């Protein structure tokens, strides 16, 4: 039917995109200009459209405490 399921993971300096449960994958390393940079999703082409989306925030694995 031409539908593509995408999973996009954004971290501080990386972007990972998985299509159709990992059938195709892309990884990008980057340094954003600020920690509050924006990510946009769009669809181009005749009949192309974004059907749905979800944003989830994960907790950091790093502890932010300092040692005495």
N, C-alpha and C positions, 0 to 999 in steps of 0.2 A: 504493500500500500504506500510505500515511499516514506513511511514514518521512521524517524531516527530518535532513539532514546539516548540522551546525553547526561553524563554525570560529570560535573565540573567541581574540582577541588582547588581552592585558592588558599595559599599560605602566605607568609610574610614575603618570601622571595621566589615562590614557584606557583605555577598554574598547571594542573593536570586535567586533561579532558579524555573521557572514556566514552566511546560510542557503542551502543548495542551490547551492553554487558561485557565490554572489554574486547570486542571484535576488532576495534581500531582504537589506538591510544596515542595521545600526544602529550609531551611534557615540555614546559618552557621555564627557564630560569630568568628572573628579571629583578631589578631593584626599583620599586615604586618611588615616585617623588615624595610621597608622604605615607604615613601609616593609615591614613583615611582615604586612600585612593578608591575609586569606584570601578565596578565591573559591570559591563552591560552585555545583554544578550539580544541578538536580533536575527531575523531570518530574511534572506534575499532570494529572489527568483519568483517565477510565476507560480502562484498557489502556495508558496512557502509561508509558514506561520508558526509561531511559538504557541503550543497548545496549553502548557502549564509549566509551573516552576515552583521551587521550594528553596528557601534559604535556611540553613541550620548553622548555629555557632557551636564550635567545639571548645571544651576547656583545654587550657594549656597543660602540657605534661611537665613543664618546668615549674619548680617552686620559686617563689619570688622573695624568699627570706635571705637575709645576709647572715653570715657567721660572725660571731663576736671576735 
